[in-house]
């Protein structure tokens, strides 16, 4: 299948759910994209190129260092890393999706009020009808087949999306507070939605203004306030309240396994309320959004109780905060 807007190969169309192999391929694409961004950052640093935020790397043009690549060595590696990321995250103008040219400035301070005042995504267009919007993204359904396109708008200082920041807690060891995130954090969040068995997600483009475009199948939204505590995705582990409090619904620990093996990475995931679920064509409920961040391993390594629990819960999801004691008794 070809995407209606980009002409690229797509594994998502309308309300249909991709099969198992397509889901595996999509997860692999997420992992490759994140690895490419990491390699690009390392290559830029090797050449002494400063990136104030990962937005600078996300938007680097394919021919950015073409005149220097002939010198070989680090510059050739840098050029190859740019092309690798561009192949996995192409630059596409908003006009490709039926919107007028965006007045957002690529450079500058990225003042939040200026961005919101000039937001080109407030209205539907002839090819996309708006179906929702929130703090992070505006969602549209394609008139051609009802596929959902989410446009993540950058905020001040090159930040985008939401992710958790960890601080010492008063009544608990840690307090997790959601705030503005990074492009890497957003790409990891979309991978987590997919890896949790949620709605398969395809990252299809980034615009020159830094708007990230992702695609999902269309589902039926749940009513605001519906109780979803009994239908949270499989693989989530409840965190003892003495260890962490978060300012989002249903905070859970999740061990993300890479499709090619290796040691699973621990993440905090939360914000799984009713409006972040949809009912799919097969009748199942799937998460479409969440807030996440890598578990703060360096901080918790200095906390013996958490470190011990993390060591046990990876193999026993029902492990309690203290061995042999119910968390309700603590």
Buried (B, 14 or more C-beta within 10 A) or exposed (E): EEBBBBEEEBBBBBBBBBEEEBBEBBBEBBBBBBBBBBBBBEBBEBBEBEBEBBBBBBBBEBEBBEEBBEEEEBBBBBBEBBEBBBEBBBBBBBEBBBBEEBEBEEEEEBEBEBBEEEBBBEEBBEBBEBBBBEEBBBBBBBBEBBBBBBBBBBBEEBBBBBBBEBEEBEEBBBBBEBEBBBBBBBBBBBBBBBBBBBBBBBBBBBBBBBBBBBBBBBBEBBEEEEEBEEBBBEBBBBBBEBBBBBBBBBBBBBBBBBBEEEEEBBBBBBBBBBBBBBEBEEEEBBBBBBBBBBBBEEBBEEBEBBEBBBEBBBEEEEBBBBEEEEBEEE
